[in-house]
Amino acid sequence: MGIHIIKMPDIGEGIAEVELVGWHVNVGDTVAEDQPLADVMTDKATVEIPSPVVGKVVALGGTVGDTMAVGSELIRLEVEGAGNARAEAAPAGPAQPPAPVEAADAPGQAAAQAPARPPGGIAGRIAADMASGAPAAPGAALPADKAPAPARAAQPSAPARQPGERPLASPAVRKRAWDMGIELRFVHGSGPAGRILHEDLDAYLQGQRAAAPAARSGYAERHDEQQVPVVGLRRKIAQKMQESKRRIPHFSYVEEIDVTELEDLRAQLNRKYGESRGKLTLLPLLARAMVIALRDFPQINARYDDEAGVVTRYGAVHLGVATQTDGGLIVPVLRHAEARDIWSLGEEIARLAQAVRSGKAERDALTGSTITLTSLGALGGIVSTPVINHPEVGIVGVNRIVERPVIRQGAVVARKLMNLSSSFDHRVVDGMDAAQFIQAVRALLEQPALLFVEAS
């Protein structure tokens, strides 16, 4: 048997480091060729790292949230044959034996050392960390000759862990525990090195139900806390928003728009063409209005390189469409919106949303936008202050549609009203230009026939 070290591959495009956002395997697992090992995130997308060989996981080279350089050790596998790390693996063997199993008079040491594995270097450090996290309390009460069995002891009400010790669990188990409202520090782990498995969550939940004397009062005091690491996509979003707010002097402009005629037109188009050309939402109509209005306001369809002091104005409208996913907000790019009709815009918006929500968006679809459109749909509220997607200089936000009484020609009538809440980079876009741009969008939406009229 030998050790095969898998290093962080070169993902390309000049990427020097990535963030480790998830493991698909645990120590002790047997992996097949091409089986996914881990997920890593670049500035653009999440990438799945597969295994090039068949083997057994000996050690993991990092924890979720770590930033890893290209070429660093990702994982160690025990494989048939010599492997690719004979020189490194050789000294790893003698590193463990100095303390024989019989010399286990110190309580808990034999139990913690029993499942130990031999890798050295990073693997040895990680294996040692995992060993320290094993559920030593159940094993400590047993004689040394019973050491192999402590990890399978009966489920305790609260496993003994050191203060501040983070329970071992895969990302999937952590997410499920979060969804179920279970604090992992109270769960006994029956996996290798005390790792918490899905069945441990089930057992804990059954025990809680059996022990619960009565329903908790809604006024009972609570003292629980939970620390949630900001990793993966959430970390990228935080960094992006922080950079945008730090570097861009935002100003927002809000305008109320009467969309009664627009909504009537959309309903008519869906009745007539919905089956053959697809149902239209509000977004493709708004995207078309933005495309037309930007012809007269090229300074808003732009990107500002504040380090070089250069504003690049674009003829093409590469529209970023902010999309909510399970992991957070992602902005896929609808390229050349100026060359699409409203049905093509609607189809592409739906396709991009599906791609990012399923994690299948291509890297090129996540960069290069020149202006962004964002909407909270039915939760849009009355007013919002959207954050500009750096290095763009403008973002248009959609609030919810409400029906309210309005005085028109001396009569009170019911109209459908919606606010556009937009933000602009005050270094590049003057307040007058922003207001005139939004008023141009408003005119197109309030007279929707203009969306289909092309100037000669």
Backbone torsions as a table, in degrees:
resi	resn	phi	psi	omega
1	MET	NA	147.5	179.3
2	GLY	-136.8	175.4	179.5
3	ILE	-107.9	129.7	176.4
4	HIS	-114.0	118.1	-179.7
5	ILE	-95.2	125.7	174.9
6	ILE	-103.0	123.0	-178.4
7	LYS	-100.1	159.6	179.2
8	MET	-62.5	117.7	-175.6
9	PRO	-73.2	161.8	174.6
10	ASP	-80.1	108.8	-176.4
11	ILE	-78.0	-17.4	176.0
12	GLY	102.8	179.3	177.4
13	GLU	59.5	32.7	176.4
14	GLY	72.2	16.4	-178.7
15	ILE	-76.3	124.5	-178.0
16	ALA	-100.5	-24.1	179.8
17	GLU	-149.9	156.7	-178.5
18	VAL	-135.5	166.2	175.8
19	GLU	-104.8	131.4	177.0
20	LEU	-79.6	115.6	-174.2
21	VAL	-112.1	-6.6	179.0
22	GLY	-177.7	144.0	173.3
23	TRP	-106.2	141.0	173.7
24	HIS	-100.6	-6.7	-177.1
25	VAL	-133.5	162.9	175.8
26	ASN	-123.9	165.0	174.6
27	VAL	-60.2	132.6	-178.5
28	GLY	97.6	-14.6	178.8
29	ASP	-72.9	147.9	172.2
30	THR	-98.1	129.5	-176.5
31	VAL	-115.6	148.3	177.9
32	ALA	-98.4	165.1	176.8
33	GLU	-63.6	136.5	-178.9
34	ASP	71.7	5.3	176.0
35	GLN	-72.4	135.8	178.9
36	PRO	-61.6	133.7	178.6
37	LEU	-102.7	-46.8	-174.2
38	ALA	-153.7	160.0	172.3
39	ASP	-111.2	132.8	176.1
40	VAL	-125.2	153.8	-177.4
41	MET	-121.1	131.2	171.0
42	THR	-97.7	-172.1	176.9
43	ASP	-68.4	-14.6	-172.7
44	LYS	-111.9	-36.9	-172.5
45	ALA	-159.9	167.5	173.6
46	THR	-93.2	133.2	-175.7
47	VAL	-121.4	136.3	179.3
48	GLU	-94.2	129.2	180.0
49	ILE	-101.1	116.1	-179.8
50	PRO	-92.0	166.0	176.8
51	SER	-89.5	131.0	177.7
52	PRO	-83.1	-8.0	-175.2
53	VAL	-138.2	169.4	172.5
54	VAL	-94.7	135.4	179.2
55	GLY	-177.1	-175.3	180.0
56	LYS	-114.4	133.0	-176.4
57	VAL	-69.5	122.5	178.4
58	VAL	-98.6	-42.1	-178.2
59	ALA	-158.2	148.9	175.7
60	LEU	-101.0	140.8	-173.9
61	GLY	-88.5	5.2	-179.4
62	GLY	-174.7	171.4	176.6
63	THR	-115.0	160.1	-178.8
64	VAL	-57.8	129.9	-177.8
65	GLY	103.8	-15.1	178.9
66	ASP	-69.9	145.6	170.3
67	THR	-96.2	123.5	-174.4
68	MET	-119.7	135.3	178.9
69	ALA	-78.1	148.9	174.1
70	VAL	-61.2	131.1	-178.0
71	GLY	95.8	-9.7	177.6
72	SER	-78.4	162.7	-176.0
73	GLU	-72.6	121.5	179.1
74	LEU	-91.7	-45.4	-174.1
75	ILE	-160.6	153.6	174.9
76	ARG	-117.7	133.9	178.1
77	LEU	-120.4	143.5	170.3
78	GLU	-91.4	122.5	-172.7
79	VAL	-127.1	162.5	172.7
80	GLU	-69.1	140.3	179.8
81	GLY	91.1	-161.5	-172.4
82	ALA	-80.5	-25.0	-175.6
83	GLY	75.7	-169.0	-179.5
84	ASN	-116.5	12.5	-177.2
85	ALA	-134.3	45.0	-177.5
86	ARG	-63.1	-40.9	-177.4
87	ALA	-66.2	-36.5	-179.5
88	GLU	-80.4	-33.8	-175.0
89	ALA	-73.4	-27.7	-173.6
90	ALA	-58.8	-49.3	-179.0
91	PRO	-72.8	-10.4	-176.1
92	ALA	-69.0	-29.3	-176.3
93	GLY	-63.0	-52.9	-177.0
94	PRO	-69.8	-9.5	-175.7
95	ALA	-67.3	-25.3	-175.6
96	GLN	-93.8	-38.9	-168.2
97	PRO	-63.1	-16.9	-173.6
98	PRO	-50.9	-28.9	178.3
99	ALA	-103.3	100.3	-178.6
100	PRO	-63.3	157.0	-179.9
101	VAL	-63.3	-33.3	-177.4
102	GLU	-66.9	-25.0	-177.7
103	ALA	-84.2	50.4	-173.0
104	ALA	-107.8	38.6	178.9
105	ASP	-68.8	-26.5	177.8
106	ALA	-70.5	119.7	-176.3
107	PRO	-59.7	138.7	174.3
108	GLY	89.0	-25.2	-176.7
109	GLN	-68.0	-43.4	-179.5
110	ALA	-63.2	-39.7	-179.8
111	ALA	-64.8	-39.3	-178.0
112	ALA	-73.7	-31.1	-175.3
113	GLN	-86.3	-17.8	-172.0
114	ALA	-54.7	-47.1	-177.7
115	PRO	-88.3	14.5	-174.5
116	ALA	-62.2	147.4	178.6
117	ARG	-116.1	161.0	-166.6
118	PRO	-88.5	0.0	-170.7
119	PRO	-66.1	152.6	177.0
120	GLY	-107.9	-168.5	177.8
121	GLY	60.5	-139.2	179.8
122	ILE	-59.6	-41.2	-177.9
123	ALA	-62.0	-40.8	-179.7
124	GLY	-64.8	-40.1	178.3
125	ARG	-61.6	-45.6	-177.9
126	ILE	-66.3	-41.7	179.1
127	ALA	-61.6	-39.0	178.6
128	ALA	-65.8	-40.4	177.4
129	ASP	-61.4	-42.7	-179.9
130	MET	-64.9	-38.0	179.5
131	ALA	-63.8	-37.9	179.0
132	SER	-67.1	-22.7	179.1
133	GLY	-90.4	2.4	-179.9
134	ALA	-67.4	151.5	-179.4
135	PRO	-71.3	84.7	-172.7
136	ALA	-73.5	-27.5	-174.1
137	ALA	-58.3	-44.9	179.4
138	PRO	-63.9	-37.1	-177.1
139	GLY	-75.6	-27.5	-175.1
140	ALA	-64.8	-26.0	-178.1
141	ALA	-81.6	-6.1	-178.0
142	LEU	-98.9	156.3	174.1
143	PRO	-64.1	161.1	-177.8
144	ALA	-61.3	-34.0	-177.6
145	ASP	-73.3	-6.8	176.3
146	LYS	-100.2	10.8	-171.5
147	ALA	-55.8	-35.7	-176.7
148	PRO	-62.7	-15.5	-171.3
149	ALA	-99.8	-4.5	-168.0
150	PRO	-64.2	-32.4	-176.2
151	ALA	-64.7	-18.3	-178.8
152	ARG	-102.6	16.6	-178.7
153	ALA	-65.1	167.3	-177.4
154	ALA	-62.4	151.2	-176.6
155	GLN	-63.7	119.4	175.4
156	PRO	-86.0	164.6	179.5
157	SER	-70.5	-33.0	177.9
158	ALA	-149.7	106.1	-176.7
159	PRO	-63.7	144.0	-178.7
160	ALA	-76.1	123.4	174.8
161	ARG	-136.1	154.4	178.0
162	GLN	-68.1	150.8	178.2
163	PRO	-57.2	131.0	179.6
164	GLY	80.5	-1.6	-178.8
165	GLU	-71.5	133.4	-178.5
166	ARG	-91.7	120.1	-179.1
167	PRO	-60.4	145.7	178.2
168	LEU	-82.4	128.3	178.3
169	ALA	-165.2	149.7	178.3
170	SER	-74.0	160.4	177.5
171	PRO	-55.5	-37.2	-179.4
172	ALA	-65.1	-41.1	178.8
173	VAL	-67.0	-41.3	179.7
174	ARG	-62.6	-41.7	179.5
175	LYS	-64.4	-43.0	179.9
176	ARG	-64.0	-40.5	178.3
177	ALA	-63.0	-40.5	177.7
178	TRP	-60.8	-46.3	-179.7
179	ASP	-62.8	-33.6	-178.2
180	MET	-86.9	-7.0	-178.9
181	GLY	75.1	28.4	-178.1
182	ILE	-101.3	131.8	173.8
183	GLU	-87.8	119.6	-173.8
184	LEU	-64.4	-23.7	-178.0
185	ARG	-66.3	-16.2	178.7
186	PHE	-98.3	1.1	-174.4
187	VAL	-101.7	131.3	176.1
188	HIS	-77.8	131.0	179.4
189	GLY	-98.8	127.9	-178.6
190	SER	-103.2	0.9	-179.0
191	GLY	-83.3	-176.4	178.8
192	PRO	-57.9	135.4	179.8
193	ALA	58.1	27.3	178.1
194	GLY	79.8	15.4	-179.5
195	ARG	-64.5	137.4	-179.6
196	ILE	-82.7	128.7	-178.6
197	LEU	-108.2	171.0	178.9
198	HIS	-60.6	-39.3	-179.4
199	GLU	-66.9	-26.1	175.5
200	ASP	-67.0	-37.5	175.9
201	LEU	-63.3	-43.3	179.0
202	ASP	-60.8	-44.5	-178.5
203	ALA	-65.2	-40.7	179.3
204	TYR	-64.1	-42.7	-178.9
205	LEU	-64.4	-40.8	177.9
206	GLN	-63.0	-41.4	179.0
207	GLY	-64.5	-38.5	179.0
208	GLN	-65.6	-41.5	180.0
209	ARG	-65.0	-38.9	-179.0
210	ALA	-69.2	-33.1	-175.7
211	ALA	-87.5	-14.4	-175.7
212	ALA	-68.4	115.2	-178.4
213	PRO	-74.0	-36.7	-177.3
214	ALA	-162.6	166.5	-179.9
215	ALA	-65.0	138.3	-179.8
216	ARG	-69.8	138.5	177.4
217	SER	-68.3	144.9	178.1
218	GLY	-68.1	-10.5	-179.3
219	TYR	-106.1	7.8	-179.1
220	ALA	-69.4	143.6	177.3
221	GLU	-67.6	145.1	175.5
222	ARG	-124.4	140.6	-179.4
223	HIS	-129.3	12.7	-177.8
224	ASP	-77.6	150.8	175.9
225	GLU	-136.0	155.3	177.0
226	GLN	-144.4	127.4	177.0
227	GLN	-96.0	122.9	-177.8
228	VAL	-111.6	109.6	179.8
229	PRO	-61.9	137.8	176.4
230	VAL	-91.1	97.6	-175.6
231	VAL	-133.5	170.2	173.9
232	GLY	62.5	-138.0	-176.6
233	LEU	-60.5	-38.2	-179.7
234	ARG	-61.8	-37.6	177.5
235	ARG	-66.7	-40.7	178.9
236	LYS	-63.0	-41.4	178.4
237	ILE	-62.8	-44.2	-179.6
238	ALA	-60.9	-44.4	-179.7
239	GLN	-64.9	-41.5	-179.0
240	LYS	-65.4	-44.8	-179.5
241	MET	-66.9	-38.4	178.8
242	GLN	-64.3	-42.4	179.0
243	GLU	-64.4	-42.0	-179.2
244	SER	-63.4	-45.5	-178.1
245	LYS	-71.7	-30.8	-179.2
246	ARG	-74.2	-37.3	-171.5
247	ARG	-96.7	-21.8	-173.3
248	ILE	-112.1	123.7	171.7
249	PRO	-78.5	98.0	-176.6
250	HIS	-74.4	148.0	159.0
251	PHE	-140.1	144.7	-175.1
252	SER	-112.7	150.3	180.0
253	TYR	-136.2	127.5	-176.4
254	VAL	-119.3	132.2	177.8
255	GLU	-135.2	141.4	177.1
256	GLU	-90.5	135.6	-176.7
257	ILE	-126.4	135.0	175.7
258	ASP	-87.4	110.1	-175.8
259	VAL	-107.4	22.0	-178.1
260	THR	-60.4	-51.6	179.9
261	GLU	-64.8	-37.2	179.9
262	LEU	-62.5	-43.8	-179.8
263	GLU	-68.6	-35.9	176.0
264	ASP	-64.8	-42.9	178.7
265	LEU	-63.9	-42.9	-179.8
266	ARG	-61.4	-41.6	178.7
267	ALA	-63.3	-41.5	179.1
268	GLN	-64.9	-43.3	179.8
269	LEU	-63.7	-38.8	-180.0
270	ASN	-69.1	-36.0	177.2
271	ARG	-66.5	-39.0	-174.7
272	LYS	-85.2	-38.9	-172.9
273	TYR	-118.8	2.4	-175.8
274	GLY	-58.2	-40.8	-177.9
275	GLU	-72.1	-36.4	-174.5
276	SER	-92.2	-31.8	-173.3
277	ARG	-120.1	-3.5	178.5
278	GLY	98.1	149.7	179.5
279	LYS	-74.7	138.6	178.9
280	LEU	-96.8	137.0	167.7
281	THR	-99.4	-176.6	178.7
282	LEU	-70.4	-31.2	-171.0
283	LEU	-59.7	-46.6	179.8
284	PRO	-63.1	-31.9	176.9
285	LEU	-68.6	-41.2	177.5
286	LEU	-67.8	-38.7	177.7
287	ALA	-61.1	-41.3	179.2
288	ARG	-64.9	-39.9	177.8
289	ALA	-63.2	-40.7	178.2
290	MET	-63.3	-42.8	-179.8
291	VAL	-58.7	-45.8	-178.4
292	ILE	-66.7	-43.7	-178.1
293	ALA	-66.5	-34.3	-177.7
294	LEU	-66.2	-18.2	177.3
295	ARG	-59.7	-32.8	-179.6
296	ASP	-95.2	-5.0	-178.9
297	PHE	-133.4	63.7	-177.2
298	PRO	-63.2	-22.1	-179.9
299	GLN	-68.4	-13.3	178.9
300	ILE	-93.9	-27.2	175.6
301	ASN	-90.1	73.4	-168.8
302	ALA	-151.2	168.7	173.9
303	ARG	-130.7	138.5	-175.9
304	TYR	-113.3	115.2	173.1
305	ASP	-88.9	94.4	-174.8
306	ASP	-72.4	-19.0	177.2
307	GLU	-76.1	-39.7	178.2
308	ALA	-87.6	-14.7	-178.3
309	GLY	71.2	39.0	-175.7
310	VAL	-130.1	129.2	172.1
311	VAL	-101.5	125.6	177.7
312	THR	-106.4	117.4	177.7
313	ARG	-95.5	139.6	-173.8
314	TYR	-114.5	136.9	170.9
315	GLY	-75.6	-40.2	176.9
316	ALA	-73.8	140.5	175.0
317	VAL	-102.3	101.8	174.7
318	HIS	-96.7	98.0	-169.0
319	LEU	-87.0	117.5	171.6
320	GLY	-77.7	132.2	-179.1
321	VAL	-118.2	101.0	-177.5
322	ALA	-60.9	127.0	-173.2
323	THR	-129.9	127.9	178.3
324	GLN	-82.5	131.0	175.8
325	THR	-123.8	175.1	178.2
326	ASP	-62.0	-30.0	-178.4
327	GLY	-88.5	-15.4	-176.9
328	GLY	142.6	-170.4	-175.5
329	LEU	-84.8	127.0	177.7
330	ILE	-125.1	145.8	-178.0
331	VAL	-118.3	87.6	173.3
332	PRO	-72.3	161.4	-172.0
333	VAL	-113.6	123.5	173.9
334	LEU	-91.2	104.4	-172.7
335	ARG	-81.1	142.6	177.4
336	HIS	51.7	55.6	176.1
337	ALA	-63.0	-25.2	-179.3
338	GLU	-66.7	-17.6	-175.9
339	ALA	-102.3	11.9	-175.2
340	ARG	-119.7	145.4	172.2
341	ASP	-84.1	178.7	-172.3
342	ILE	-66.1	-32.3	179.4
343	TRP	-72.5	-38.4	176.2
344	SER	-65.9	-38.7	176.3
345	LEU	-62.6	-44.6	179.4
346	GLY	-62.6	-41.6	-179.8
347	GLU	-64.9	-41.7	-178.5
348	GLU	-71.3	-37.9	176.2
349	ILE	-60.2	-44.1	179.5
350	ALA	-65.6	-39.6	-179.3
351	ARG	-65.2	-45.0	-179.8
352	LEU	-64.4	-41.0	179.4
353	ALA	-61.6	-43.4	179.0
354	GLN	-64.7	-39.2	-178.3
355	ALA	-64.2	-45.6	-177.7
356	VAL	-73.3	-33.1	-179.6
357	ARG	-72.0	-27.0	177.4
358	SER	-93.2	-0.4	179.7
359	GLY	74.5	19.8	-176.1
360	LYS	-110.4	12.9	179.9
361	ALA	-69.2	136.7	176.7
362	GLU	-73.5	155.8	-176.4
363	ARG	-61.2	-39.4	-177.9
364	ASP	-64.6	-21.1	-179.3
365	ALA	-81.5	-0.5	-175.7
366	LEU	-114.3	6.1	-179.1
367	THR	-138.4	160.3	171.4
368	GLY	95.0	11.3	-179.9
369	SER	-70.6	150.8	179.7
370	THR	-109.2	-19.2	174.1
371	ILE	-159.9	151.6	-173.1
372	THR	-120.9	143.9	174.5
373	LEU	-114.8	127.9	-178.5
374	THR	-131.2	145.3	-177.8
375	SER	-149.4	138.7	173.7
376	LEU	-99.3	8.9	176.7
377	GLY	61.3	-135.0	-178.3
378	ALA	-65.0	-18.4	179.3
379	LEU	-94.6	17.0	-171.0
380	GLY	-64.9	-14.8	179.3
381	GLY	68.2	-171.4	-179.4
382	ILE	-88.3	-45.5	-177.7
383	VAL	-141.5	146.0	173.3
384	SER	-138.7	165.3	177.4
385	THR	-126.4	79.9	-175.5
386	PRO	-62.8	147.8	179.4
387	VAL	-92.1	131.5	-177.8
388	ILE	-65.1	139.5	178.9
389	ASN	-83.6	93.1	-177.6
390	HIS	-55.5	136.0	8.7
391	PRO	-98.4	25.0	175.7
392	GLU	-68.0	173.0	-177.6
393	VAL	-121.1	1.2	-179.5
394	GLY	-155.0	150.0	175.2
395	ILE	-146.2	136.8	-179.2
396	VAL	-110.2	124.5	-178.4
397	GLY	-111.3	139.7	-177.8
398	VAL	-105.7	127.9	173.3
399	ASN	-100.7	174.1	-172.1
400	ARG	-73.1	156.7	176.9
401	ILE	-89.4	130.8	177.3
402	VAL	-129.0	148.6	177.4
403	GLU	-99.2	124.0	-176.2
404	ARG	-137.8	157.0	175.2
405	PRO	-73.1	136.0	-178.8
406	VAL	-135.9	142.8	176.5
407	ILE	-88.1	118.6	178.0
408	ARG	-129.6	119.8	-179.4
409	GLN	53.8	41.5	175.4
410	GLY	81.5	-1.1	-179.8
411	ALA	-115.2	147.3	176.4
412	VAL	-88.0	119.4	-179.1
413	VAL	-129.3	157.7	176.6
414	ALA	-86.7	128.6	179.1
415	ARG	-132.4	153.8	176.5
416	LYS	-94.9	119.7	-174.9
417	LEU	-120.1	148.5	-178.9
418	MET	-147.6	141.0	174.8
419	ASN	-95.9	141.0	165.5
420	LEU	-102.4	119.7	177.7
421	SER	-109.4	111.2	-172.7
422	SER	-124.2	149.9	178.2
423	SER	-124.0	149.2	-176.9
424	PHE	-139.4	157.1	177.0
425	ASP	-85.5	111.1	-173.4
426	HIS	-70.4	-13.4	175.8
427	ARG	-71.3	-26.9	-172.4
428	VAL	-115.5	-36.3	-174.3
429	VAL	-110.7	121.3	175.8
430	ASP	-76.3	156.1	-179.5
431	GLY	-59.0	-39.0	179.2
432	MET	-63.3	-42.2	-180.0
433	ASP	-64.2	-41.8	179.5
434	ALA	-63.3	-45.1	-179.5
435	ALA	-63.7	-42.2	179.9
436	GLN	-66.1	-36.2	177.7
437	PHE	-63.7	-47.6	-179.6
438	ILE	-66.0	-36.0	177.2
439	GLN	-65.5	-34.5	176.2
440	ALA	-66.4	-40.9	175.7
441	VAL	-63.4	-42.0	179.4
442	ARG	-59.7	-45.7	-178.8
443	ALA	-60.1	-38.5	179.9
444	LEU	-69.4	-38.5	-178.6
445	LEU	-75.6	-32.6	179.9
446	GLU	-80.5	-18.1	172.7
447	GLN	-126.1	73.0	-167.8
448	PRO	-62.1	-17.5	175.6
449	ALA	-59.8	-27.4	-179.8
450	LEU	-66.0	-20.0	177.5
451	LEU	-65.2	-20.4	-176.1
452	PHE	-108.3	7.2	-178.7
453	VAL	-105.6	124.4	179.0
454	GLU	-106.8	129.6	177.1
455	ALA	-69.7	140.8	-178.6
456	SER	-78.0	NA	NA
